[in-house]
Amino acid sequence: MFDLSALLQVATSVIATWAPKLAGAAAVLAIGWFFAGWAKRFSMKALQASALDDILVPFMAGMIYVTTIALVAIAAVGVLGVNTTSFVAVLGAAGLAIALAFQDTFSNFAAGVMLLTFRPFNVGDAVEVGGSVGTVREVGIFTCLLTTGDNVHIRVPNSRIFGQTIINYSGSDTRRVDLVVGVSYDDDLSVAVRICKELLASDERVLDEPESVVAVHELADSSVNLVVRPWVSTQDYWSVRWDLTRALKEKLEEAGCSLPYPQSDVHLHQPVISD
């Protein structure tokens, strides 16, 4: 026969045992939920006031929120009397499995955080990264977008950028243009040097400091090579290089200098045939 009094006694005992734990767990969750929201709002304001990149601000604030919620959940489970050590071990194992499955993605993310934190280059800089050369258009969490000179888009994984050499052509306000001009061995070197210096002095884009260099650099096989090294603003680098290359050829030829090119002399010897 069904014993109602025994059932009520068991139910009363269970409620008396678990009601305080459930109430405590609910209180921990409620307080923790409120605290997590406050921590997210506070971290958003703090990160926005810092020098951290705008792309990272919502992500970092979200990570703080999720971490706080996870800690609150573990605390609530502990209030219920569950062994949190095994619970944390299960979460750790699951996290390790996920990390191994997405290790490339996490690697790109970690590299993206480092790029956005240390800023080896900015949007608009001309760079050589990950085996690609172009202008930076976007620095993302997982990839960077470059555009080449012919407007081709290249997305480079961040792990291939931060783990390798980064060349930033726009990192400084000034750059040196390095040109080599060859003149004939028969030409007057003083005339050639004077023409080069006059061209540099006449170009307003060439900076006075650091001082430009024009010097005899090499006695090559077919020519005497001069180095022409003016300093210019980074934004004027290519225009000065192209204009100066053409002007050097034209002005040196006008001054009577010749620009030799590699050539070979072939000597034919008629064999002597004896009778």
C-alpha angles and dihedrals in degrees: 000000000000109000106213095179092056091049091050090049092052092045091050091050093049093047092047090051100043104030095077091045093049091046091049092048091048090049091050091050093048095047092041093049090052092046092049091053091048091048090052093051093045093048091049091056093044094048093046089053091051129074092259116130116263090236091061098045099079092038095052091045089050091050090053090050095049093045091051092049091050091052091047091051091051090049091050091050088051091054088055089058098251116144101255093193093070090040092055090045091056091049090048092051091049091048091050092051091050092047092052092048093050100031094128091051092048090047090055091046093051091048090048091054090051092048092050092046101046097030103210086174140007136215109288096030121128107233145166110219135154091002093305131106123207149099118296111244101165137013108202137177094257107016142017122227119222130181121207126219090267091051098256114153117230123186112201120192110242093232089063090052107045094041094053140051114297118205113193111191091182096049094105132044092234136044135188119237110218115202131168119205122187123207130182123272086238094057125099105254093202090059092048092049092047092052091050093050092047091053091052092047092051095053111087091200092065110094124232091217125077090035119244119245128221114173144146103263110173144006097222130186096266104013149024105249123217124195117221112193118172124170117232140168111280091242091056096047101104097037091052092045094052096042093045093049091056095041093051092055094047097044095044091051091048089054091054098259119134126218104219124205128207112283139165130219115222117202118197117203119199108224115237112237115199121210 
